[in-house]
Amino acid sequence: MNLPAPEQAPHNFAMFGLECRYDIEREQLERAYLALSAEHHPDRVAGADTRTQRLAMERSSLVNQAYRTLRDPVRRAEYLVKLGGIDLDSTDPKTGAPHPNQAFLIEMIEQREALEAAKSNGDDAVEDFCDDVEERADTCLSAAVRALSGGDISQAARELVTHRYLARLLEEARA
């Protein structure tokens, strides 16, 4: 498959010949990735001019980045939300990530206080805390996937923002 110049590349699903949806055929993704990686590997044009080598490196990077996005369930969900018009990495009031409500933000403060209490109670308490947060994060991802399946991009975005907060909390707990 010849990829266009990186600035004109198809979206990640099309690049790998996949339907644009959350549930993907993992084996098809792997096969397509290996084929595209081999086809666009920079070593194939090692003797070519500088422009051709640069394009090969950009295309190879594009293939690798698209693969990492689609391989990871959270990144794939976030990418679908972005394709739906909401960029979770943006603060734009119209197309950026939805802002959590005040009650949720207060809850996150309380969760950080609970984490500090768990740390003072030992490793078992921290592990229990992590288990609870991880379960809640998994629930948010599942809710985001259901929302995506139902075409509700806004709800999926809200769930994924919550998931991000919980993932950061989990990272802090495990640090």
OpenMM code with the backbone's topology and positions (N, CA, C; nanometers):
from openmm import Vec3, app, unit

residues = "MET ASN LEU PRO ALA PRO GLU GLN ALA PRO HIS ASN PHE ALA MET PHE GLY LEU GLU CYS ARG TYR ASP ILE GLU ARG GLU GLN LEU GLU ARG ALA TYR LEU ALA LEU SER ALA GLU HIS HIS PRO ASP ARG VAL ALA GLY ALA ASP THR ARG THR GLN ARG LEU ALA MET GLU ARG SER SER LEU VAL ASN GLN ALA TYR ARG THR LEU ARG ASP PRO VAL ARG ARG ALA GLU TYR LEU VAL LYS LEU GLY GLY ILE ASP LEU ASP SER THR ASP PRO LYS THR GLY ALA PRO HIS PRO ASN GLN ALA PHE LEU ILE GLU MET ILE GLU GLN ARG GLU ALA LEU GLU ALA ALA LYS SER ASN GLY ASP ASP ALA VAL GLU ASP PHE CYS ASP ASP VAL GLU GLU ARG ALA ASP THR CYS LEU SER ALA ALA VAL ARG ALA LEU SER GLY GLY ASP ILE SER GLN ALA ALA ARG GLU LEU VAL THR HIS ARG TYR LEU ALA ARG LEU LEU GLU GLU ALA ARG ALA".split()
positions = [
    Vec3(0.0842, -0.1175, 0.0000),
    Vec3(0.0000, 0.0000, 0.0000),
    Vec3(0.0882, 0.1231, 0.0000),
    Vec3(0.0802, 0.2036, -0.1002),
    Vec3(0.1556, 0.3270, -0.1045),
    Vec3(0.0829, 0.4341, -0.0258),
    Vec3(0.1500, 0.4881, 0.0736),
    Vec3(0.0919, 0.5947, 0.1532),
    Vec3(0.1211, 0.7282, 0.0851),
    Vec3(0.0270, 0.8202, 0.0926),
    Vec3(0.0549, 0.9544, 0.0413),
    Vec3(0.1544, 1.0245, 0.1328),
    Vec3(0.1918, 1.1433, 0.0967),
    Vec3(0.2791, 1.2216, 0.1835),
    Vec3(0.2141, 1.2306, 0.3215),
    Vec3(0.2943, 1.2335, 0.4289),
    Vec3(0.2389, 1.2324, 0.5648),
    Vec3(0.1319, 1.3367, 0.5909),
    Vec3(0.1440, 1.4561, 0.5340),
    Vec3(0.0435, 1.5588, 0.5599),
    Vec3(-0.0898, 1.5280, 0.4922),
    Vec3(-0.0932, 1.4297, 0.4026),
    Vec3(-0.2174, 1.3919, 0.3341),
    Vec3(-0.2593, 1.2491, 0.3676),
    Vec3(-0.2056, 1.1952, 0.4748),
    Vec3(-0.2289, 1.0547, 0.5094),
    Vec3(-0.3748, 1.0302, 0.5478),
    Vec3(-0.4233, 0.9085, 0.5192),
    Vec3(-0.5602, 0.8723, 0.5594),
    Vec3(-0.5649, 0.8548, 0.7110),
    Vec3(-0.6867, 0.8505, 0.7642),
    Vec3(-0.6932, 0.8281, 0.9081),
    Vec3(-0.6432, 0.6874, 0.9393),
    Vec3(-0.6149, 0.6654, 1.0657),
    Vec3(-0.5471, 0.5433, 1.1089),
    Vec3(-0.6192, 0.4156, 1.0673),
    Vec3(-0.7508, 0.4140, 1.0765),
    Vec3(-0.8242, 0.2920, 1.0421),
    Vec3(-0.8079, 0.2592, 0.8941),
    Vec3(-0.8231, 0.3583, 0.8093),
    Vec3(-0.8109, 0.3362, 0.6647),
    Vec3(-0.6708, 0.2898, 0.6287),
    Vec3(-0.5715, 0.3429, 0.6958),
    Vec3(-0.4331, 0.3058, 0.6682),
    Vec3(-0.4138, 0.1550, 0.6807),
    Vec3(-0.4831, 0.0952, 0.7778),
    Vec3(-0.4680, -0.0482, 0.8024),
    Vec3(-0.5813, -0.1315, 0.7432),
    Vec3(-0.6683, -0.0678, 0.6657),
    Vec3(-0.7783, -0.1399, 0.6030),
    Vec3(-0.8846, -0.1865, 0.7018),
    Vec3(-0.9023, -0.1112, 0.8105),
    Vec3(-0.9988, -0.1473, 0.9141),
    Vec3(-1.1202, -0.0560, 0.9082),
    Vec3(-1.2328, -0.1099, 0.9528),
    Vec3(-1.3518, -0.0258, 0.9676),
    Vec3(-1.3273, 0.0739, 1.0795),
    Vec3(-1.3840, 0.1899, 1.0654),
    Vec3(-1.3679, 0.2964, 1.1643),
    Vec3(-1.4656, 0.2725, 1.2791),
    Vec3(-1.4239, 0.1893, 1.3750),
    Vec3(-1.5059, 0.1559, 1.4911),
    Vec3(-1.4143, 0.1061, 1.6017),
    Vec3(-1.4686, 0.1010, 1.7230),
    Vec3(-1.3867, 0.0626, 1.8371),
    Vec3(-1.3435, -0.0840, 1.8287),
    Vec3(-1.4380, -0.1732, 1.8026),
    Vec3(-1.4053, -0.3155, 1.7956),
    Vec3(-1.3350, -0.3440, 1.6638),
    Vec3(-1.2085, -0.3815, 1.6733),
    Vec3(-1.1310, -0.4095, 1.5529),
    Vec3(-1.0787, -0.5520, 1.5579),
    Vec3(-1.0434, -0.6018, 1.4425),
    Vec3(-0.9798, -0.7333, 1.4326),
    Vec3(-0.8311, -0.7147, 1.4620),
    Vec3(-0.7900, -0.7564, 1.5798),
    Vec3(-0.6511, -0.7365, 1.6223),
    Vec3(-0.5523, -0.8043, 1.5271),
    Vec3(-0.5865, -0.9243, 1.4794),
    Vec3(-0.4970, -0.9954, 1.3883),
    Vec3(-0.4829, -0.9213, 1.2560),
    Vec3(-0.5918, -0.8628, 1.2079),
    Vec3(-0.5855, -0.7855, 1.0835),
    Vec3(-0.4968, -0.6625, 1.1028),
    Vec3(-0.5088, -0.5974, 1.2177),
    Vec3(-0.4239, -0.4825, 1.2484),
    Vec3(-0.2772, -0.5250, 1.2486),
    Vec3(-0.2456, -0.6353, 1.3137),
    Vec3(-0.1072, -0.6832, 1.3214),
    Vec3(-0.0512, -0.7143, 1.1825),
    Vec3(-0.1295, -0.7857, 1.1011),
    Vec3(-0.0837, -0.8206, 0.9661),
    Vec3(-0.0590, -0.6953, 0.8821),
    Vec3(-0.1536, -0.6031, 0.8860),
    Vec3(-0.1396, -0.4806, 0.8075),
    Vec3(-0.0215, -0.3976, 0.8569),
    Vec3(-0.0023, -0.3933, 0.9865),
    Vec3(0.1101, -0.3186, 1.0423),
    Vec3(0.2430, -0.3765, 0.9947),
    Vec3(0.2565, -0.5067, 1.0035),
    Vec3(0.3816, -0.5697, 0.9603),
    Vec3(0.4082, -0.5446, 0.8126),
    Vec3(0.3031, -0.5538, 0.7309),
    Vec3(0.3195, -0.5295, 0.5868),
    Vec3(0.3583, -0.3842, 0.5593),
    Vec3(0.2889, -0.2909, 0.6240),
    Vec3(0.3203, -0.1485, 0.6023),
    Vec3(0.4582, -0.1129, 0.6586),
    Vec3(0.4935, -0.1707, 0.7709),
    Vec3(0.6248, -0.1439, 0.8300),
    Vec3(0.7364, -0.1887, 0.7352),
    Vec3(0.7186, -0.3065, 0.6790),
    Vec3(0.8187, -0.3569, 0.5856),
    Vec3(0.8236, -0.2711, 0.4591),
    Vec3(0.7062, -0.2351, 0.4086),
    Vec3(0.6995, -0.1573, 0.2841),
    Vec3(0.7589, -0.0181, 0.2983),
    Vec3(0.7404, 0.0431, 0.4141),
    Vec3(0.7820, 0.1816, 0.4318),
    Vec3(0.9031, 0.1979, 0.5233),
    Vec3(0.9744, 0.0897, 0.5470),
    Vec3(1.0916, 0.0983, 0.6331),
    Vec3(1.1987, 0.1845, 0.5660),
    Vec3(1.2571, 0.2763, 0.6398),
    Vec3(1.3583, 0.3654, 0.5813),
    Vec3(1.4786, 0.2926, 0.5208),
    Vec3(1.5110, 0.1744, 0.5690),
    Vec3(1.6243, 0.0999, 0.5129),
    Vec3(1.6037, 0.0645, 0.3655),
    Vec3(1.4783, 0.0593, 0.3224),
    Vec3(1.4495, 0.0248, 0.1821),
    Vec3(1.4955, 0.1337, 0.0861),
    Vec3(1.5139, 0.2545, 0.1372),
    Vec3(1.5556, 0.3653, 0.0507),
    Vec3(1.6877, 0.4255, 0.0994),
    Vec3(1.7703, 0.3438, 0.1627),
    Vec3(1.8954, 0.3928, 0.2208),
    Vec3(1.9851, 0.4605, 0.1179),
    Vec3(1.9804, 0.4177, -0.0074),
    Vec3(2.0666, 0.4756, -0.1103),
    Vec3(2.0009, 0.5871, -0.1899),
    Vec3(1.8795, 0.6224, -0.1541),
    Vec3(1.8047, 0.7241, -0.2298),
    Vec3(1.8461, 0.8651, -0.1868),
    Vec3(1.7911, 0.9626, -0.2549),
    Vec3(1.8204, 1.1029, -0.2222),
    Vec3(1.7619, 1.1388, -0.0850),
    Vec3(1.8039, 1.2503, -0.0318),
    Vec3(1.7651, 1.2939, 0.1026),
    Vec3(1.6144, 1.3109, 0.1175),
    Vec3(1.5499, 1.3676, 0.0169),
    Vec3(1.4050, 1.3888, 0.0235),
    Vec3(1.3314, 1.2554, 0.0350),
    Vec3(1.3700, 1.1587, -0.0444),
    Vec3(1.3065, 1.0269, -0.0417),
    Vec3(1.3293, 0.9594, 0.0936),
    Vec3(1.4495, 0.9724, 0.1470),
    Vec3(1.4787, 0.9144, 0.2779),
    Vec3(1.3953, 0.9811, 0.3873),
    Vec3(1.3815, 1.1134, 0.3808),
    Vec3(1.3028, 1.1858, 0.4794),
    Vec3(1.1564, 1.1431, 0.4726),
    Vec3(1.1019, 1.1328, 0.3507),
    Vec3(0.9625, 1.0892, 0.3349),
    Vec3(0.9425, 0.9480, 0.3894),
    Vec3(1.0392, 0.8608, 0.3634),
    Vec3(1.0293, 0.7235, 0.4139),
    Vec3(1.0285, 0.7221, 0.5667),
    Vec3(1.1109, 0.8052, 0.6263),
    Vec3(1.1132, 0.8117, 0.7732),
    Vec3(0.9817, 0.8664, 0.8271),
    Vec3(0.9264, 0.9678, 0.7609),
    Vec3(0.7987, 1.0246, 0.8040),
    Vec3(0.6858, 0.9233, 0.7891),
    Vec3(0.6856, 0.8512, 0.6775),
    Vec3(0.5812, 0.7500, 0.6563),
    Vec3(0.5933, 0.6371, 0.7573),
    Vec3(0.7152, 0.5945, 0.7828),
    Vec3(0.7372, 0.4886, 0.8811),
    Vec3(0.6904, 0.5349, 1.0193),
    Vec3(0.7213, 0.6577, 1.0537),
    Vec3(0.6774, 0.7134, 1.1813),
    Vec3(0.5255, 0.7204, 1.1884),
    Vec3(0.4630, 0.7592, 1.0782),
    Vec3(0.3171, 0.7669, 1.0716),
    Vec3(0.2542, 0.6292, 1.0922),
    Vec3(0.3098, 0.5278, 1.0298),
    Vec3(0.2596, 0.3909, 1.0453),
    Vec3(0.2735, 0.3466, 1.1905),
    Vec3(0.3897, 0.3726, 1.2506),
    Vec3(0.4130, 0.3323, 1.3896),
    Vec3(0.3190, 0.4041, 1.4852),
    Vec3(0.3004, 0.5329, 1.4638),
    Vec3(0.2113, 0.6099, 1.5509),
    Vec3(0.0669, 0.5618, 1.5369),
    Vec3(0.0224, 0.5376, 1.4154),
    Vec3(-0.1142, 0.4890, 1.3932),
    Vec3(-0.1331, 0.3521, 1.4583),
    Vec3(-0.0339, 0.2676, 1.4469),
    Vec3(-0.0414, 0.1344, 1.5081),
    Vec3(-0.0516, 0.1458, 1.6606),
    Vec3(0.0322, 0.2292, 1.7218),
    Vec3(0.0264, 0.2463, 1.8675),
    Vec3(-0.1112, 0.2966, 1.9106),
    Vec3(-0.1693, 0.3853, 1.8324),
    Vec3(-0.3011, 0.4393, 1.8651),
    Vec3(-0.4081, 0.3314, 1.8586),
    Vec3(-0.4100, 0.2543, 1.7524),
    Vec3(-0.5157, 0.1547, 1.7352),
    Vec3(-0.4950, 0.0314, 1.8226),
    Vec3(-0.3729, 0.0011, 1.8569),
    Vec3(-0.3446, -0.1159, 1.9395),
    Vec3(-0.3924, -0.0962, 2.0825),
    Vec3(-0.3862, 0.0273, 2.1313),
    Vec3(-0.4204, 0.0568, 2.2701),
    Vec3(-0.5689, 0.0917, 2.2818),
    Vec3(-0.6449, 0.0213, 2.3656),
    Vec3(-0.7897, 0.0452, 2.3750),
    Vec3(-0.8279, 0.1885, 2.4125),
    Vec3(-0.7547, 0.2497, 2.5042),
    Vec3(-0.7872, 0.3866, 2.5452),
    Vec3(-0.7542, 0.4844, 2.4339),
    Vec3(-0.6351, 0.4725, 2.3774),
    Vec3(-0.5973, 0.5616, 2.2670),
    Vec3(-0.6926, 0.5469, 2.1489),
    Vec3(-0.7353, 0.4235, 2.1225),
    Vec3(-0.8286, 0.4005, 2.0111),
    Vec3(-0.9607, 0.4714, 2.0371),
    Vec3(-1.0122, 0.4619, 2.1588),
    Vec3(-1.1374, 0.5299, 2.1937),
    Vec3(-1.1199, 0.6812, 2.1826),
    Vec3(-1.0084, 0.7331, 2.2334),
    Vec3(-0.9835, 0.8766, 2.2252),
    Vec3(-0.9713, 0.9220, 2.0797),
    Vec3(-0.9106, 0.8404, 1.9977),
    Vec3(-0.8963, 0.8732, 1.8555),
    Vec3(-1.0336, 0.8779, 1.7874),
    Vec3(-1.1185, 0.7838, 1.8199),
    Vec3(-1.2541, 0.7848, 1.7635),
    Vec3(-1.3306, 0.9099, 1.8055),
    Vec3(-1.3128, 0.9507, 1.9295),
    Vec3(-1.3768, 1.0741, 1.9767),
    Vec3(-1.3226, 1.1932, 1.8974),
    Vec3(-1.1915, 1.1916, 1.8733),
    Vec3(-1.1313, 1.3004, 1.7947),
    Vec3(-1.1863, 1.3018, 1.6527),
    Vec3(-1.1996, 1.1844, 1.5924),
    Vec3(-1.2594, 1.1773, 1.4584),
    Vec3(-1.4037, 1.2272, 1.4605),
    Vec3(-1.4691, 1.2123, 1.5763),
    Vec3(-1.6061, 1.2591, 1.5924),
    Vec3(-1.6167, 1.4082, 1.6190),
    Vec3(-1.5031, 1.4755, 1.6287),
    Vec3(-1.5045, 1.6207, 1.6408),
    Vec3(-1.4687, 1.6770, 1.7767),
    Vec3(-1.4278, 1.5920, 1.8717),
    Vec3(-1.3893, 1.6411, 2.0041),
    Vec3(-1.2451, 1.5995, 2.0310),
    Vec3(-1.1597, 1.6993, 2.0450),
    Vec3(-1.0181, 1.6747, 2.0714),
    Vec3(-0.9939, 1.6815, 2.2213),
    Vec3(-0.9700, 1.5681, 2.2826),
    Vec3(-0.9517, 1.5620, 2.4274),
    Vec3(-0.8237, 1.6295, 2.4743),
    Vec3(-0.7354, 1.6633, 2.3823),
    Vec3(-0.6118, 1.7330, 2.4181),
    Vec3(-0.6241, 1.8838, 2.3985),
    Vec3(-0.7421, 1.9298, 2.3650),
    Vec3(-0.7646, 2.0715, 2.3395),
    Vec3(-0.8523, 2.1328, 2.4483),
    Vec3(-0.8319, 2.2602, 2.4720),
    Vec3(-0.9163, 2.3332, 2.5671),
    Vec3(-1.0169, 2.4219, 2.4947),
    Vec3(-1.0245, 2.4086, 2.3635),
    Vec3(-1.1195, 2.4884, 2.2866),
    Vec3(-1.2603, 2.4653, 2.3406),
    Vec3(-1.3351, 2.5726, 2.3694),
    Vec3(-1.4683, 2.5552, 2.4293),
    Vec3(-1.5679, 2.4805, 2.3401),
    Vec3(-1.5483, 2.4834, 2.2098),
    Vec3(-1.6438, 2.4171, 2.1199),
    Vec3(-1.6017, 2.2756, 2.0825),
    Vec3(-1.4739, 2.2551, 2.0565),
    Vec3(-1.4302, 2.1247, 2.0068),
    Vec3(-1.3318, 2.0542, 2.0995),
    Vec3(-1.3054, 2.1143, 2.2148),
    Vec3(-1.2092, 2.0554, 2.3072),
    Vec3(-1.2732, 1.9619, 2.4079),
    Vec3(-1.1913, 1.9155, 2.4980),
    Vec3(-1.2358, 1.8217, 2.6014),
    Vec3(-1.3439, 1.8853, 2.6879),
    Vec3(-1.4469, 1.8086, 2.7211),
    Vec3(-1.5491, 1.8608, 2.8122),
    Vec3(-1.4892, 1.8819, 2.9515),
    Vec3(-1.5358, 1.9853, 3.0185),
    Vec3(-1.4860, 2.0144, 3.1529),
    Vec3(-1.5646, 1.9340, 3.2550),
    Vec3(-1.4935, 1.8679, 3.3472),
    Vec3(-1.5640, 1.7954, 3.4532),
    Vec3(-1.6420, 1.8931, 3.5410),
    Vec3(-1.7507, 1.8446, 3.5961),
    Vec3(-1.8286, 1.9325, 3.6835),
    Vec3(-1.7593, 1.9461, 3.8196),
    Vec3(-1.8048, 2.0433, 3.8967),
    Vec3(-1.7412, 2.0750, 4.0234),
    Vec3(-1.7471, 1.9570, 4.1210),
    Vec3(-1.8569, 1.8853, 4.1219),
    Vec3(-1.8695, 1.7711, 4.2129),
    Vec3(-1.7617, 1.6666, 4.1843),
    Vec3(-1.7350, 1.6430, 4.0583),
    Vec3(-1.6315, 1.5457, 4.0227),
    Vec3(-1.4940, 1.5957, 4.0665),
    Vec3(-1.4663, 1.7233, 4.0455),
    Vec3(-1.3365, 1.7782, 4.0845),
    Vec3(-1.3168, 1.7706, 4.2361),
    Vec3(-1.4223, 1.7954, 4.3109),
    Vec3(-1.4147, 1.7813, 4.4567),
    Vec3(-1.3896, 1.6354, 4.4935),
    Vec3(-1.4560, 1.5457, 4.4224),
    Vec3(-1.4347, 1.4023, 4.4462),
    Vec3(-1.2885, 1.3641, 4.4210),
    Vec3(-1.2269, 1.4214, 4.3183),
    Vec3(-1.0868, 1.3904, 4.2894),
    Vec3(-0.9961, 1.4412, 4.4018),
    Vec3(-1.0289, 1.5560, 4.4597),
    Vec3(-0.9533, 1.6064, 4.5753),
    Vec3(-0.9677, 1.5080, 4.6917),
    Vec3(-1.0892, 1.4624, 4.7139),
    Vec3(-1.1136, 1.3653, 4.8210),
    Vec3(-1.0403, 1.2339, 4.7954),
    Vec3(-1.0340, 1.1930, 4.6695),
    Vec3(-0.9622, 1.0702, 4.6349),
    Vec3(-0.8124, 1.0846, 4.6623),
    Vec3(-0.7578, 1.2024, 4.6348),
    Vec3(-0.6159, 1.2250, 4.6637),
    Vec3(-0.5912, 1.2220, 4.8153),
    Vec3(-0.6851, 1.2741, 4.8916),
    Vec3(-0.6744, 1.2664, 5.0376),
    Vec3(-0.6831, 1.1203, 5.0837),
    Vec3(-0.7712, 1.0436, 5.0205),
    Vec3(-0.7841, 0.9006, 5.0528),
    Vec3(-0.6555, 0.8265, 5.0176),
    Vec3(-0.5915, 0.8669, 4.9091),
    Vec3(-0.4640, 0.8055, 4.8713),
    Vec3(-0.3583, 0.8327, 4.9781),
    Vec3(-0.3516, 0.9548, 5.0253),
    Vec3(-0.2545, 0.9876, 5.1299),
    Vec3(-0.2814, 0.9059, 5.2560),
    Vec3(-0.4081, 0.8891, 5.2900),
    Vec3(-0.4433, 0.8073, 5.4061),
    Vec3(-0.4024, 0.6623, 5.3829),
    Vec3(-0.4255, 0.6124, 5.2610),
    Vec3(-0.3878, 0.4748, 5.2300),
    Vec3(-0.2361, 0.4572, 5.2405),
    Vec3(-0.1609, 0.5556, 5.1948),
    Vec3(-0.0143, 0.5470, 5.2023),
    Vec3(0.0323, 0.5390, 5.3466),
    Vec3(-0.0360, 0.6091, 5.4342),
    Vec3(0.0049, 0.6044, 5.5756),
    Vec3(-0.0347, 0.4730, 5.6420),
    Vec3(-0.1239, 0.3970, 5.5764),
    Vec3(-0.1683, 0.2686, 5.6313),
    Vec3(-0.0951, 0.1490, 5.5709),
    Vec3(0.0004, 0.1743, 5.4829),
    Vec3(0.0832, 0.0658, 5.4310),
    Vec3(0.0498, 0.0224, 5.2890),
    Vec3(0.1330, -0.0679, 5.2407),
    Vec3(0.1251, -0.1138, 5.1015),
    Vec3(-0.0071, -0.1816, 5.0673),
    Vec3(-0.0602, -0.2599, 5.1601),
    Vec3(-0.1872, -0.3288, 5.1322),
    Vec3(-0.2999, -0.2288, 5.1106),
    Vec3(-0.3018, -0.1222, 5.1896),
    Vec3(-0.4055, -0.0199, 5.1749),
    Vec3(-0.3912, 0.0531, 5.0420),
    Vec3(-0.2682, 0.0787, 5.0014),
    Vec3(-0.2447, 0.1447, 4.8718),
    Vec3(-0.2883, 0.0529, 4.7585),
    Vec3(-0.2575, -0.0749, 4.7711),
    Vec3(-0.2970, -0.1693, 4.6661),
    Vec3(-0.4491, -0.1786, 4.6553),
    Vec3(-0.5176, -0.1801, 4.7682),
    Vec3(-0.6650, -0.1803, 4.7670),
    Vec3(-0.7184, -0.0537, 4.7014),
    Vec3(-0.6573, 0.0598, 4.7341),
    Vec3(-0.6963, 0.1865, 4.6732),
    Vec3(-0.6780, 0.1788, 4.5213),
    Vec3(-0.5632, 0.1290, 4.4788),
    Vec3(-0.5342, 0.1164, 4.3347),
    Vec3(-0.6352, 0.0252, 4.2661),
    Vec3(-0.6689, -0.0847, 4.3298),
    Vec3(-0.7671, -0.1771, 4.2726),
    Vec3(-0.9011, -0.1068, 4.2494),
    Vec3(-0.9432, -0.0274, 4.3482),
    Vec3(-1.0709, 0.0448, 4.3354),
    Vec3(-1.0661, 0.1471, 4.2221),
    Vec3(-0.9578, 0.2224, 4.2147),
    Vec3(-0.9451, 0.3249, 4.1101),
    Vec3(-0.9369, 0.2588, 3.9723),
    Vec3(-0.8630, 0.1506, 3.9628),
    Vec3(-0.8497, 0.0807, 3.8357),
    Vec3(-0.9848, 0.0254, 3.7895),
    Vec3(-1.0617, -0.0279, 3.8826),
    Vec3(-1.1949, -0.0793, 3.8486),
    Vec3(-1.2846, 0.0340, 3.7972),
    Vec3(-1.2762, 0.1471, 3.8625),
    Vec3(-1.3577, 0.2611, 3.8192),
    Vec3(-1.3128, 0.3115, 3.6820),
    Vec3(-1.1819, 0.3146, 3.6577),
    Vec3(-1.1304, 0.3571, 3.5273),
    Vec3(-1.1778, 0.2614, 3.4181),
    Vec3(-1.1738, 0.1319, 3.4470),
    Vec3(-1.2223, 0.0323, 3.3504),
    Vec3(-1.3711, 0.0528, 3.3204),
    Vec3(-1.4471, 0.0863, 3.4236),
    Vec3(-1.5903, 0.1127, 3.4058),
    Vec3(-1.6111, 0.2338, 3.3152),
    Vec3(-1.5300, 0.3368, 3.3333),
    Vec3(-1.5392, 0.4566, 3.2477),
    Vec3(-1.5064, 0.4231, 3.1033),
    Vec3(-1.4027, 0.3431, 3.0813),
    Vec3(-1.3673, 0.3053, 2.9446),
    Vec3(-1.4807, 0.2251, 2.8813),
    Vec3(-1.5374, 0.1327, 2.9565),
    Vec3(-1.6502, 0.0540, 2.9038),
    Vec3(-1.7684, 0.1435, 2.8690),
    Vec3(-1.7950, 0.2420, 2.9540),
    Vec3(-1.9047, 0.3354, 2.9269),
    Vec3(-1.8745, 0.4198, 2.8026),
    Vec3(-1.7488, 0.4577, 2.7849),
    Vec3(-1.7097, 0.5338, 2.6656),
    Vec3(-1.7285, 0.4506, 2.5400),
    Vec3(-1.6922, 0.3244, 2.5478),
    Vec3(-1.7071, 0.2348, 2.4320),
    Vec3(-1.8553, 0.2169, 2.3979),
    Vec3(-1.9390, 0.2004, 2.4999),
    Vec3(-2.0837, 0.1892, 2.4750),
    Vec3(-2.1369, 0.3167, 2.4102),
    Vec3(-2.0910, 0.4305, 2.4597),
    Vec3(-2.1347, 0.5585, 2.4021),
    Vec3(-2.0896, 0.5706, 2.2564),
    Vec3(-1.9667, 0.5299, 2.2287),
    Vec3(-1.9177, 0.5330, 2.0902),
    Vec3(-2.0016, 0.4426, 2.0012),
    Vec3(-2.0308, 0.3248, 2.0508),
    Vec3(-2.1116, 0.2296, 1.9738),
    Vec3(-2.2505, 0.2851, 1.9450),
    Vec3(-2.3012, 0.3655, 2.0376),
    Vec3(-2.4327, 0.4264, 2.0204),
    Vec3(-2.4280, 0.5597, 1.9472),
    Vec3(-2.3083, 0.6027, 1.9075),
    Vec3(-2.2952, 0.7274, 1.8338),
    Vec3(-2.2961, 0.8528, 1.9199),
    Vec3(-2.2845, 0.8375, 2.0522),
    Vec3(-2.2865, 0.9525, 2.1419),
    Vec3(-2.1429, 0.9952, 2.1740),
    Vec3(-2.0853, 1.0738, 2.0846),
    Vec3(-1.9463, 1.1171, 2.0973),
    Vec3(-1.9278, 1.2030, 2.2223),
    Vec3(-2.0238, 1.2895, 2.2530),
    Vec3(-2.0120, 1.3772, 2.3703),
    Vec3(-2.0034, 1.2963, 2.4995),
    Vec3(-2.0884, 1.1951, 2.5128),
    Vec3(-2.0845, 1.1107, 2.6323),
    Vec3(-1.9536, 1.0321, 2.6381),
    Vec3(-1.9088, 0.9816, 2.5250),
    Vec3(-1.7810, 0.9097, 2.5210),
    Vec3(-1.6688, 1.0020, 2.5656),
    Vec3(-1.6711, 1.1262, 2.5203),
    Vec3(-1.5679, 1.2226, 2.5591),
    Vec3(-1.5709, 1.2478, 2.7094),
    Vec3(-1.6897, 1.2630, 2.7665),
    Vec3(-1.6997, 1.2848, 2.9113),
    Vec3(-1.6419, 1.1661, 2.9891),
    Vec3(-1.6749, 1.0468, 2.9448),
    Vec3(-1.6231, 0.9266, 3.0129),
    Vec3(-1.4717, 0.9166, 3.0000),
    Vec3(-1.4196, 0.9535, 2.8848),
    Vec3(-1.2748, 0.9449, 2.8648),
    Vec3(-1.2000, 1.0521, 2.9437),
    Vec3(-1.2601, 1.1678, 2.9619),
    Vec3(-1.1990, 1.2699, 3.0480),
    Vec3(-1.1929, 1.2169, 3.1910),
    Vec3(-1.3009, 1.1566, 3.2379),
    Vec3(-1.3014, 1.0968, 3.3713),
    Vec3(-1.1945, 0.9887, 3.3801),
    Vec3(-1.1842, 0.9079, 3.2766),
    Vec3(-1.0824, 0.8022, 3.2726),
    Vec3(-0.9426, 0.8614, 3.2857),
    Vec3(-0.9176, 0.9730, 3.2195),
    Vec3(-0.7861, 1.0367, 3.2292),
    Vec3(-0.7548, 1.0805, 3.3720),
    Vec3(-0.8524, 1.1397, 3.4386),
    Vec3(-0.8317, 1.1795, 3.5775),
    Vec3(-0.7988, 1.0582, 3.6630),
    Vec3(-0.8734, 0.9510, 3.6437),
    Vec3(-0.8510, 0.8304, 3.7228),
    Vec3(-0.7163, 0.7666, 3.6900),
    Vec3(-0.6775, 0.7695, 3.5637),
    Vec3(-0.5474, 0.7139, 3.5244),
    Vec3(-0.4337, 0.7921, 3.5897),
    Vec3(-0.4476, 0.9238, 3.5956),
    Vec3(-0.3445, 1.0054, 3.6627),
    Vec3(-0.3397, 0.9743, 3.8130),
    Vec3(-0.4560, 0.9587, 3.8729),
    Vec3(-0.4631, 0.9241, 4.0140),
    Vec3(-0.3948, 0.7890, 4.0387),
    Vec3(-0.4192, 0.6962, 3.9512),
    Vec3(-0.3581, 0.5636, 3.9615),
    Vec3(-0.2061, 0.5725, 3.9477),
    Vec3(-0.1584, 0.6545, 3.8542),
    Vec3(-0.0137, 0.6745, 3.8383),
    Vec3(0.0463, 0.7318, 3.9666),
    Vec3(-0.0220, 0.8290, 4.0258),
    Vec3(0.0269, 0.8876, 4.1515),
    Vec3(0.0308, 0.7818, 4.2610),
    Vec3(-0.0693, 0.6996, 4.2662),
    Vec3(-0.0764, 0.5971, 4.3706),
    Vec3(0.0359, 0.4944, 4.3556),
    Vec3(0.0708, 0.4641, 4.2330),
    Vec3(0.1732, 0.3616, 4.2084),
    Vec3(0.3155, 0.4180, 4.2063),
    Vec3(0.3269, 0.5490, 4.2103),
    Vec3(0.4612, 0.6112, 4.2053),
    Vec3(0.5351, 0.5929, 4.3368),
] * unit.nanometer
topology = app.Topology()
chain = topology.addChain("A")
for resn in residues:
    res = topology.addResidue(resn, chain)
    for name in ("N", "CA", "C"):
        topology.addAtom(name, app.Element.getBySymbol(name[0]), res)
